[in-house]
Amino acid sequence: MAKVKGPLMSFDARGQIAKTLVYLGWKGLKTVRQYVIPANPKTDDQKLQRNYFKAAVAEWHTDGFTDLDAEAWDLYALALKVAKSGFNVCMGLKIKAKVLLKTWLALVDITIADPTTTGCVVTIATETDQTLSLYSGGSKTSFN
């Protein structure tokens, strides 16, 4: 990869030229490299993984998540202390469930009632009876 000072007689250049050279910014440097067609072996395992991801994204749009649910996923990602959005965390969990042949259960229509100093009643509407783990905490990113 070559560093350039005045790429293409300008202050900055980005993109490809005739599928031969690619001008880009990389870690604050102006660089140019040879155009390369990325390898795409299309193995059966890779196709399966892509299908898992495709299905997970489609489910994200049909699970019935509201804006508040999406915000909750973002807060969950913050609590995990990973550099991911809530959407990315959800996709990872959905794909992991598919790989392990587990059934994904979308948690929607959650109500919290009768809060006291010692507890509350949490109701989650599901299609089937399930055993769930509930985590609570003293702040948006601190769970027990």
Secondary structure as a PSIPRED ss2 file (coil, helix, strand):
# PSIPRED VFORMAT (PSIPRED V4.0)

   1 M C   1.000  0.000  0.000
   2 A E   0.000  0.000  1.000
   3 K E   0.000  0.000  1.000
   4 V C   1.000  0.000  0.000
   5 K C   1.000  0.000  0.000
   6 G C   1.000  0.000  0.000
   7 P H   0.000  1.000  0.000
   8 L H   0.000  1.000  0.000
   9 M H   0.000  1.000  0.000
  10 S C   1.000  0.000  0.000
  11 F C   1.000  0.000  0.000
  12 D C   1.000  0.000  0.000
  13 A C   1.000  0.000  0.000
  14 R C   1.000  0.000  0.000
  15 G E   0.000  0.000  1.000
  16 Q E   0.000  0.000  1.000
  17 I E   0.000  0.000  1.000
  18 A C   1.000  0.000  0.000
  19 K C   1.000  0.000  0.000
  20 T C   1.000  0.000  0.000
  21 L E   0.000  0.000  1.000
  22 V E   0.000  0.000  1.000
  23 Y E   0.000  0.000  1.000
  24 L E   0.000  0.000  1.000
  25 G E   0.000  0.000  1.000
  26 W E   0.000  0.000  1.000
  27 K C   1.000  0.000  0.000
  28 G C   1.000  0.000  0.000
  29 L E   0.000  0.000  1.000
  30 K E   0.000  0.000  1.000
  31 T E   0.000  0.000  1.000
  32 V E   0.000  0.000  1.000
  33 R E   0.000  0.000  1.000
  34 Q E   0.000  0.000  1.000
  35 Y C   1.000  0.000  0.000
  36 V C   1.000  0.000  0.000
  37 I C   1.000  0.000  0.000
  38 P C   1.000  0.000  0.000
  39 A C   1.000  0.000  0.000
  40 N C   1.000  0.000  0.000
  41 P C   1.000  0.000  0.000
  42 K C   1.000  0.000  0.000
  43 T C   1.000  0.000  0.000
  44 D H   0.000  1.000  0.000
  45 D H   0.000  1.000  0.000
  46 Q H   0.000  1.000  0.000
  47 K H   0.000  1.000  0.000
  48 L H   0.000  1.000  0.000
  49 Q H   0.000  1.000  0.000
  50 R H   0.000  1.000  0.000
  51 N H   0.000  1.000  0.000
  52 Y H   0.000  1.000  0.000
  53 F H   0.000  1.000  0.000
  54 K H   0.000  1.000  0.000
  55 A H   0.000  1.000  0.000
  56 A H   0.000  1.000  0.000
  57 V H   0.000  1.000  0.000
  58 A H   0.000  1.000  0.000
  59 E H   0.000  1.000  0.000
  60 W H   0.000  1.000  0.000
  61 H H   0.000  1.000  0.000
  62 T H   0.000  1.000  0.000
  63 D C   1.000  0.000  0.000
  64 G C   1.000  0.000  0.000
  65 F C   1.000  0.000  0.000
  66 T C   1.000  0.000  0.000
  67 D H   0.000  1.000  0.000
  68 L H   0.000  1.000  0.000
  69 D H   0.000  1.000  0.000
  70 A H   0.000  1.000  0.000
  71 E H   0.000  1.000  0.000
  72 A H   0.000  1.000  0.000
  73 W H   0.000  1.000  0.000
  74 D H   0.000  1.000  0.000
  75 L H   0.000  1.000  0.000
  76 Y H   0.000  1.000  0.000
  77 A H   0.000  1.000  0.000
  78 L H   0.000  1.000  0.000
  79 A H   0.000  1.000  0.000
  80 L H   0.000  1.000  0.000
  81 K C   1.000  0.000  0.000
  82 V C   1.000  0.000  0.000
  83 A C   1.000  0.000  0.000
  84 K C   1.000  0.000  0.000
  85 S C   1.000  0.000  0.000
  86 G H   0.000  1.000  0.000
  87 F H   0.000  1.000  0.000
  88 N H   0.000  1.000  0.000
  89 V H   0.000  1.000  0.000
  90 C H   0.000  1.000  0.000
  91 M H   0.000  1.000  0.000
  92 G H   0.000  1.000  0.000
  93 L H   0.000  1.000  0.000
  94 K H   0.000  1.000  0.000
  95 I H   0.000  1.000  0.000
  96 K H   0.000  1.000  0.000
  97 A H   0.000  1.000  0.000
  98 K H   0.000  1.000  0.000
  99 V H   0.000  1.000  0.000
 100 L C   1.000  0.000  0.000
 101 L C   1.000  0.000  0.000
 102 K C   1.000  0.000  0.000
 103 T C   1.000  0.000  0.000
 104 W C   1.000  0.000  0.000
 105 L C   1.000  0.000  0.000
 106 A C   1.000  0.000  0.000
 107 L C   1.000  0.000  0.000
 108 V E   0.000  0.000  1.000
 109 D E   0.000  0.000  1.000
 110 I E   0.000  0.000  1.000
 111 T E   0.000  0.000  1.000
 112 I E   0.000  0.000  1.000
 113 A E   0.000  0.000  1.000
 114 D C   1.000  0.000  0.000
 115 P C   1.000  0.000  0.000
 116 T C   1.000  0.000  0.000
 117 T C   1.000  0.000  0.000
 118 T C   1.000  0.000  0.000
 119 G C   1.000  0.000  0.000
 120 C C   1.000  0.000  0.000
 121 V E   0.000  0.000  1.000
 122 V E   0.000  0.000  1.000
 123 T E   0.000  0.000  1.000
 124 I E   0.000  0.000  1.000
 125 A E   0.000  0.000  1.000
 126 T C   1.000  0.000  0.000
 127 E C   1.000  0.000  0.000
 128 T C   1.000  0.000  0.000
 129 D C   1.000  0.000  0.000
 130 Q C   1.000  0.000  0.000
 131 T C   1.000  0.000  0.000
 132 L C   1.000  0.000  0.000
 133 S C   1.000  0.000  0.000
 134 L C   1.000  0.000  0.000
 135 Y C   1.000  0.000  0.000
 136 S C   1.000  0.000  0.000
 137 G C   1.000  0.000  0.000
 138 G C   1.000  0.000  0.000
 139 S E   0.000  0.000  1.000
 140 K C   1.000  0.000  0.000
 141 T C   1.000  0.000  0.000
 142 S E   0.000  0.000  1.000
 143 F C   1.000  0.000  0.000
 144 N C   1.000  0.000  0.000
